[in-house]
Amino acid sequence: EHWYDGETANFSIGQGALQFSPLQMACFIASVARGETTTTPTLVHQPDRPRQRTEPLGLSPGQYAALLDGMEGCVTHGTAKRLTQVAAYRVPATVVGKTGTAQITGNKNVAWFICFAPRENPEIALAVAIYGDTPGEEYAGGEFAAPVASAVLQKYFAKKAVAATSQAPVRSE
């Protein structure tokens, strides 16, 4: 097919005829969290499994920091600001993420949010996609998908806190 100049600009901002699954986007953001190019998903947690290592992203430390600053800005004062400005959605870690709204055939939208946390020493990465079922209805990532991600992150960090407390040594006097 013929490639038009406008398509390059469109693709560079994540628009156009792109198709990704939530699992692919979760792997993508996990790779960004590690500063690497590829993440292979696993379905069963294996605590003794060696950490994945792939090629680095190829960004300088300053470029990588700028990327994460922008993604953190999405959460602190951008389209996903609910995660920091609404008490019910706050997560006890620094979350970096990106919202999106994809259009699908039939004038329907998909609300996206991809993220990882904490920013320093990431532990969890996820992607949320909420498919709109009503033509013409808006499904913005920050409004619909980010709160779902918040619930997952809150549960993750709450369970982690309970596990840490239960493993704390007991002191006797």
Disulfide bonds with the S-S distance in Angstrom:
none
